[in-house]
Amino acid sequence: MTNKYNSTYIMDTYTICGPYESKGPLARYFDKKYTDDLYFGEKTWEQAEVHLLKEANSNIMKKNKLKQEDIDLIVSGDLQNQIAASDYMGREFNIPFIGIFEACATSGEGLAIGASFIEGGLAKKVIVSTSSHNMTAEKQFRNPTEYGAPKKKTATFTATGAASVILTNQKSKIKIESSTIGRVMDLGVNDVNHMGAVMAPAAGDTIYRHLKDMKRDASYYDLILTGDLGIYGEKILRDYMKTNYNIVLGDNYHDDGTLLYDLGKQPVFAGASGPVCSGLVNFGYIYKEMLKGTYKKVLIVPTGAIFSPTMVFQKESIPSIANAISLEALL
Amino acid sequence: MTNKYNSTYIMDTYTICGPYESKGPLARYFDKKYTDDLYFGEKTWEQAEVHLLKEANSNIMKKNKLKQEDIDLIVSGDLQNQIAASDYMGREFNIPFIGIFEACATSGEGLAIGASFIEGGLAKKVIVSTSSHNMTAEKQFRNPTEYGAPKKKTATFTATGAASVILTNQKSKIKIESSTIGRVMDLGVNDVNHMGAVMAPAAGDTIYRHLKDMKRDASYYDLILTGDLGIYGEKILRDYMKTNYNIVLGDNYHDDGTLLYDLGKQPVFAGASGPVCSGLVNFGYIYKEMLKGTYKKVLIVPTGAIFSPTMVFQKESIPSIANAISLEALL
């Protein structure tokens, strides 16, 4: 489903990152950086993630001199079971709350839902937020990190941070121009150490449908950014687009997972992942470069492996999804 | 946030239940009943729940002679970690998908999201679906059932089934008249065997805000239905509304959790719970009685304890949420 929007704009963004991301090449674009450890003064990793998300949403309101009653709705999701980081963030605000789950595709899903409330005249200001935390994700989805299990080179590294966006019906410099909501794809991949392969077909399907519905070529965009396929998933997507749709992705295509870290130096395998990977890259780096005029038309395509350990133990393959959001700078 | 809608209608509903629900007093209202076991021909409970959700969404389309391309969007959520039942249902349909999580408040959340897409002219037909399965929930949230742990009388019994609704912009006999999206509430309750106490304040806050925003008395509605507070939670809500807002809920107030089973005979403690509890009661029983003219104005308020076992192990209390949806029969 592709929708063109009339009146949905980004008022501002706010990004917070952890120590790994603050050593990466995009660190200067983030509003707040934690550099010491992964606890941020909390006692558990789960609470540490709640801390980041609360802080991102508090700070974006403070920065824009908005009170809680000025915000109609918070739309938020994360990777914790029961999206606990978002739920426990939500209880700190007297603001209506919508909880969502599409793993690392959350930020795109949230923008599409937020935009629907604004386009329908049902809300004037909506906060869309997401977070991830390397250790909560490792603990929940992979192996207890104390085991020190070796990883495959196709594995990705879950980013730590929180990202928050205020959508508004008042004209600003960055418009949400259109969106294409993803379908659940599953091509039978069940390698939990290669989420790039799991997610590439979802990114491909969504980008293809977006370009077709909007009657655009891939070259229409100054940038097309999937996230978080990593270096191997990025290559798979290029092949997949060429083979299935005869679409050649050019130099304007990149993957957020390859941009967040210094892949040559940081121990992050195939790149970054987690809902906040796209959140940090798109709402930190890309948003700020769009404000400067570096990029005018950008298609962000956050990708999610909606991976259930229970289902994979039962020998199921891993479904995935991707949502495309077209951003346009009105400078 | 309370929104009045102009153009969102229910085209049809479809409900499927399991053996416990098929022995309850509302069984005749459900479109399909499984009476034998909780597997429905699948090998695992998780797959059994996927089976129900796929079947509900396939059958509602068949019954209404709709093809996949006639549906713009599926909005779905459930109790499994990573909303796996919804994700694995989603991959069976070539339809854009939005995954949501608010535990047992899911059906109300889904209706509010679906309505926002229809009100904004972004979609013409949206399926909203949810499911729960007694054994997947027991296994994930409580104790392995083989342990035979005794339960407190305030515990509830997770319903098994799936419920599906088609929302449309074409006038029908049942209109979605308005909605109030809930805030995350947490009054410090951490008793995992008393979710009625956890959720009653969320129901109270949402009902209060709905009535205030719409300038209505509780007597405006032929029925106000929370779900799934159970018999003790229902009493707590009556007290809470009286004490906090000076609102007396009359004979028009009931809780879905007390209606689904025969509480005198079935071994279900304080009543039914699970996202499909509200789904079955509201989209089976209530919807069909509204079509007959028994009730004209109904406020449904699905309630959810957004309970994370990890957070409760870390000595946290349990947040909750409730969304109110006003249904109106146009007969």
Interface residues (C-beta under 8 A of the other chain):
Chain A: M1 N3 K43 T44 E46 Q47 D72 L73 G77 Q80 N81 Q82 I83 A84 D87 Y88 G90 R91 F93 N94 I95 P96 F97 I98 G99 I100 F101 E102 A103 E109 A112 I113 S116 F117 E119 G120 G121 L122 A123 T180 I181 G182 R183 V184 M185 D186 I306 F307 S308 P309 T310 M311 Q314 E316 P319 I321
Chain B: M1 N3 K43 T44 E46 Q47 D72 L73 G77 Q80 N81 Q82 I83 A84 D87 Y88 G90 R91 F93 N94 I95 P96 F97 I98 G99 I100 F101 E102 A103 E109 A112 I113 S116 F117 E119 G120 G121 L122 A123 T180 I181 G182 R183 V184 M185 D186 I306 F307 S308 P309 T310 M311 Q314 E316 P319 I321
